[in-house]
Amino acid sequence: MKQTYRAVLAGTGGIGDTHARAVQATQGRVELVAAMDVDAARAAAFTTKWGIARTFTDYTEMLAAMRPDLVIIASPPALHLGMSIAAMEAGAWVWCEKPLCGSLADLEVLAAAEKRTGRFTDCVFQMRFASSTAHLRALMSAGRLGRPLVAVANTLWFRDAAYYAVPWRSTWANAFGGPTMGLGIHTMDHLLHILGDWTEVRAVAGTLDRAVEVEDVSAALITFANGAIATVTNSALSPRQETYLRLDFQHATVELTHLYSYTGENWRFTPAPAAPAGLAEAWRAAPPDVGSTHEAQLAALVASMDAGTRPAVSGEESRRTLDLLSSIYKSAFTGEIVRARTIGPGDRFHRAVNGGGRQG
């Protein structure tokens, strides 16, 4: 009989329902035994809606009372690091919404806590976990598509004044950034999951239209270790919203168009004129379709907990993505070309993704 993991949820705002559905989809492998929110009425309404036994308004009290196996963190970003460490110190694994933390220095603190406790913090990056992405990666690994050459990764979303009126969303201290850190982070992580290590980035960012402290748009040019070159745009200003990923290989163009999630139907495959025989058929021979859902990632996390192995989006995988985001900000705010893994202790962008300010 497989173990049932007792989980608690910290934060019952808009994304809370998504996590509750993900827990239900485990068919008993995970049980949501408590939820907390500093807003007592919101927490009570949430636990009533989902039939959760216990309600808390204090995180430390919930950890002490429930002793969970898994803590799901859906609180504002500035709370993620402290909550993750406290959960691991209480003996739990962690599944934390993005952004995982606010700097590479914070990520090193988190890594030390993982080593000290023997527990892990997995970041929510559900776009990695669709079966269609696994199929694409398998074709790449088999050499069927040829070398990747060009990529486009656009997160063109729209966030109005009402969205930024929520106090924590508009400041560096609480949100750690604008659409680069809070919106496009998903597509950029997806891009890295597919193309692998990046080598250098040059970028621009600006606050063009929203009355916020953080940026509302950024653009970057990224070179990858495999030689591919990608352009990336992250926007909170785009009335016709779209998430678009395009990958041009030697033998085919692969495109993904969606908004917040995707299935196999959201992909478009275009073979090159002289593509190897059978390539289109190989693309169509995809496994049963699993979308880019929280349910898919939680299933993978449960498998890691069963095996006692590091979950998919932690450790070096988390670092690679945060290193890219930190480097985009550094390039945008200093005008420098930034190479991968060059932001270390003593660099102001190691302590905060915006370097503590936009000055060069």
C-alpha positions in Angstrom: 0.0 0.0 0.0 1.5 3.3 -1.0 1.8 6.1 1.5 -0.7 8.9 1.7 1.1 12.2 2.2 -0.5 14.7 4.5 -0.3 18.2 3.0 -1.1 21.7 4.1 -1.7 24.8 2.0 -0.2 28.3 2.9 -2.2 30.9 1.0 -5.8 30.5 -0.1 -6.0 33.2 -2.8 -6.7 32.8 -6.5 -4.2 30.0 -7.1 -5.4 28.0 -4.0 -8.2 26.3 -5.9 -5.7 25.1 -8.5 -3.7 23.4 -5.8 -6.7 21.9 -4.2 -7.7 20.4 -7.6 -4.2 19.1 -8.0 -4.4 17.3 -4.7 -7.7 15.8 -5.6 -6.2 14.4 -8.8 -3.7 12.3 -6.9 -6.6 10.0 -5.9 -5.6 9.7 -2.3 -1.8 9.9 -2.6 -2.0 13.4 -1.1 -4.5 14.6 1.4 -5.0 18.3 2.1 -5.5 18.3 5.9 -5.3 22.1 6.6 -5.0 25.5 5.0 -4.0 28.9 6.3 -4.3 32.5 5.3 -3.8 35.7 7.2 -7.3 36.6 6.0 -9.4 34.5 8.4 -12.6 34.8 6.4 -10.9 33.8 3.2 -9.3 30.8 4.8 -12.5 29.7 6.4 -14.4 30.0 3.1 -11.7 28.0 1.3 -11.6 25.1 3.8 -15.4 24.9 3.8 -15.5 24.9 0.0 -12.9 22.0 -0.3 -13.9 20.1 2.8 -10.6 20.6 4.6 -10.6 19.7 8.3 -8.4 22.5 9.8 -8.2 26.3 9.3 -5.3 28.5 10.5 -4.3 32.1 10.3 -0.8 31.5 11.6 1.8 29.5 9.5 4.0 28.5 12.4 1.1 27.3 14.4 -0.1 25.2 11.5 3.2 23.5 11.0 3.5 22.7 14.7 -0.1 21.4 14.9 -0.2 19.4 11.7 3.3 18.1 11.2 2.7 17.7 7.5 4.6 15.6 5.0 4.2 18.3 2.3 3.7 22.0 2.5 2.2 23.8 -0.6 3.1 27.5 -0.6 0.9 29.9 -2.5 1.7 33.1 -0.5 3.1 36.3 -1.9 6.7 35.9 -3.1 8.5 37.7 -0.3 7.3 35.0 2.1 8.4 32.0 0.0 12.0 31.6 1.3 11.2 31.8 5.0 8.1 29.6 4.7 10.1 27.0 2.7 12.9 26.8 5.2 10.5 26.6 8.1 8.6 23.8 6.4 11.7 21.8 5.7 12.9 22.3 9.3 9.6 20.9 10.4 10.3 17.8 8.4 8.2 18.5 5.3 8.9 18.6 1.6 7.8 21.8 -0.1 6.0 22.7 -3.3 6.3 26.4 -3.8 4.8 28.8 -6.3 7.1 30.9 -8.4 9.2 32.9 -8.0 10.9 30.6 -5.5 12.9 33.4 -3.9 14.3 36.8 -4.7 17.9 36.3 -5.5 20.7 33.8 -6.1 21.9 34.5 -2.6 18.5 33.5 -1.2 18.6 30.3 -3.4 21.9 29.4 -1.7 20.3 29.8 1.7 17.5 27.5 0.5 20.0 25.0 -0.8 21.8 25.0 2.6 18.5 24.3 4.3 17.8 21.4 2.0 21.2 19.9 2.8 20.7 20.5 6.5 17.2 19.0 6.7 17.3 16.3 4.0 14.1 17.7 2.6 13.5 19.5 -0.7 11.7 22.5 -2.1 10.2 22.0 -5.6 9.2 25.2 -7.6 5.9 25.3 -9.4 6.8 25.3 -13.1 4.0 23.2 -14.6 4.8 24.0 -18.2 7.6 21.5 -18.1 5.3 18.6 -17.3 3.1 18.2 -20.3 3.5 14.9 -22.2 3.9 16.9 -25.5 7.1 18.6 -24.1 8.5 15.3 -23.1 7.8 14.0 -26.6 9.6 17.0 -28.1 12.6 16.4 -25.9 12.7 12.7 -26.8 12.7 13.6 -30.5 15.5 16.1 -29.9 17.6 13.5 -27.9 17.2 11.0 -30.7 18.5 13.5 -33.2 15.4 13.5 -35.3 15.0 17.2 -35.5 18.6 18.2 -36.0 20.3 21.0 -34.1 18.2 23.8 -32.6 19.0 27.0 -34.3 16.5 29.8 -33.5 13.9 30.3 -30.8 11.3 32.8 -29.9 9.7 32.9 -26.4 7.0 35.5 -25.9 4.9 36.1 -22.8 2.6 38.8 -24.0 0.0 39.3 -21.2 -2.1 42.2 -19.9 -2.2 43.3 -16.3 -4.1 46.5 -15.5 -4.1 49.0 -12.6 -6.5 46.8 -10.6 -4.1 43.9 -10.8 -1.2 46.1 -9.5 -3.4 47.6 -6.8 -2.7 44.5 -4.8 0.1 46.0 -2.7 2.7 43.2 -3.0 2.6 43.1 -6.8 4.1 46.4 -7.7 7.3 46.5 -5.6 10.7 44.9 -5.9 10.8 44.1 -2.2 7.5 42.1 -2.4 7.2 40.8 -5.9 10.9 40.7 -6.9 10.1 42.1 -10.3 7.4 42.6 -12.9 6.6 40.4 -15.9 10.2 39.1 -16.1 10.0 37.6 -12.6 6.3 37.1 -12.2 4.8 36.2 -15.7 7.4 35.3 -18.3 9.3 33.2 -15.8 7.1 30.2 -16.8 7.9 30.5 -20.5 11.6 31.1 -19.9 11.8 28.1 -17.6 10.0 26.1 -20.3 12.5 27.3 -22.9 15.5 26.3 -20.7 14.0 22.9 -20.1 13.9 22.3 -23.8 17.1 24.0 -25.0 19.3 23.4 -21.9 22.2 25.6 -20.6 22.5 29.2 -21.8 25.8 31.0 -22.1 25.1 34.8 -22.4 22.3 37.3 -22.4 21.8 40.9 -23.4 18.6 42.7 -22.4 16.5 45.8 -22.0 13.7 46.5 -19.5 11.4 49.5 -18.8 8.4 50.7 -17.0 6.4 52.1 -19.9 2.8 52.4 -18.9 1.9 51.1 -15.4 2.3 53.2 -12.3 4.6 50.6 -10.6 8.1 50.4 -9.2 9.0 47.2 -11.1 9.4 46.9 -14.9 6.3 46.3 -17.0 8.2 45.0 -20.1 11.5 43.4 -20.9 13.2 41.8 -23.9 16.3 39.7 -24.1 18.6 38.0 -26.6 20.0 34.7 -25.3 22.7 32.5 -26.7 22.7 28.8 -25.7 25.5 26.3 -25.2 24.2 24.3 -28.2 24.6 27.4 -30.4 20.9 28.3 -30.6 19.9 32.0 -30.4 16.6 33.0 -28.7 14.7 36.2 -28.4 12.5 36.6 -25.4 9.8 39.3 -24.6 8.0 39.6 -21.3 5.1 42.0 -21.2 2.3 43.1 -18.9 1.0 45.6 -21.5 -0.4 43.4 -24.3 -4.2 43.6 -24.8 -4.3 40.6 -27.1 -2.7 38.1 -24.7 -0.6 35.2 -26.0 2.1 32.9 -24.8 4.2 31.8 -27.8 7.2 29.5 -28.1 8.8 28.8 -31.4 11.7 26.5 -32.0 13.4 26.3 -35.4 15.5 23.1 -35.8 17.5 22.0 -38.9 14.7 19.8 -39.9 11.5 21.4 -38.6 9.8 24.3 -36.9 7.9 23.6 -33.7 5.4 26.2 -32.4 3.4 26.4 -29.2 0.6 29.0 -28.9 -1.5 29.2 -25.7 -2.1 31.5 -22.7 -1.8 29.9 -19.3 -1.7 26.2 -20.1 -1.5 23.9 -23.1 -2.1 20.4 -24.4 -0.9 18.6 -27.5 -3.5 20.4 -29.6 -1.7 23.8 -29.0 1.4 22.7 -30.9 2.1 23.2 -34.6 4.8 21.1 -36.5 6.2 22.2 -39.8 8.9 19.9 -41.4 11.6 21.5 -43.5 11.4 21.0 -47.3 14.1 18.3 -47.2 13.3 16.9 -43.8 14.2 13.2 -43.2 11.5 10.7 -44.2 9.1 9.8 -41.4 9.7 13.0 -39.3 6.1 14.2 -39.4 4.9 10.7 -38.5 7.3 10.6 -35.6 5.9 13.9 -34.3 2.3 12.6 -34.6 3.3 9.4 -32.7 3.0 11.2 -29.4 2.1 9.5 -26.1 -1.3 9.9 -24.5 -1.8 13.6 -23.9 -1.2 15.2 -20.5 -1.5 18.9 -20.3 0.8 21.5 -18.6 -1.1 21.3 -15.3 -0.3 21.5 -11.6 -1.8 18.0 -11.5 1.0 16.7 -13.7 3.7 18.3 -11.7 2.3 17.2 -8.3 2.2 13.6 -9.7 5.9 13.9 -10.5 6.6 15.3 -7.0 4.8 12.5 -5.3 7.0 10.0 -7.3 10.1 11.8 -6.0 8.8 11.7 -2.5 8.2 7.9 -2.9 11.7 7.4 -4.1 13.4 9.9 -1.7 15.0 11.7 -4.7 15.4 15.3 -5.6 12.3 16.7 -7.4 12.5 17.9 -10.9 12.5 21.7 -10.3 15.0 22.2 -7.5 18.7 22.4 -7.1 20.6 23.1 -10.3 17.4 23.3 -12.3 16.0 26.1 -10.2 19.4 27.8 -10.2 19.7 27.8 -14.0 16.4 29.6 -14.4 17.0 32.2 -11.6 20.5 32.8 -12.9 19.0 33.7 -16.3 16.4 36.1 -14.7 19.1 37.7 -12.5 21.3 38.1 -15.6 18.5 39.6 -17.7 18.0 42.3 -15.0 21.7 42.9 -14.7 22.1 43.3 -18.4 19.0 45.6 -18.7 20.1 47.8 -15.8 23.8 48.0 -16.6 24.0 47.7 -20.3 26.4 44.8 -20.0 26.4 41.4 -21.8 26.1 38.9 -18.9 27.5 35.4 -19.1 25.9 32.5 -17.3 27.1 31.7 -13.7 29.1 34.9 -13.4 26.8 36.6 -10.8 28.3 35.6 -7.4 28.9 36.9 -3.9 30.0 40.5 -4.0 27.9 41.3 -7.1 24.9 43.4 -6.1 22.7 41.4 -8.5 23.5 38.3 -6.4 21.8 39.9 -3.4 18.7 41.1 -5.4 17.6 40.5 -8.9 17.5 44.2 -9.6 20.8 44.8 -7.9 19.0 47.0 -5.3 18.2 49.6 -7.9 18.4 50.4 -11.6 21.6 52.5 -11.5 24.5 51.3 -13.6 
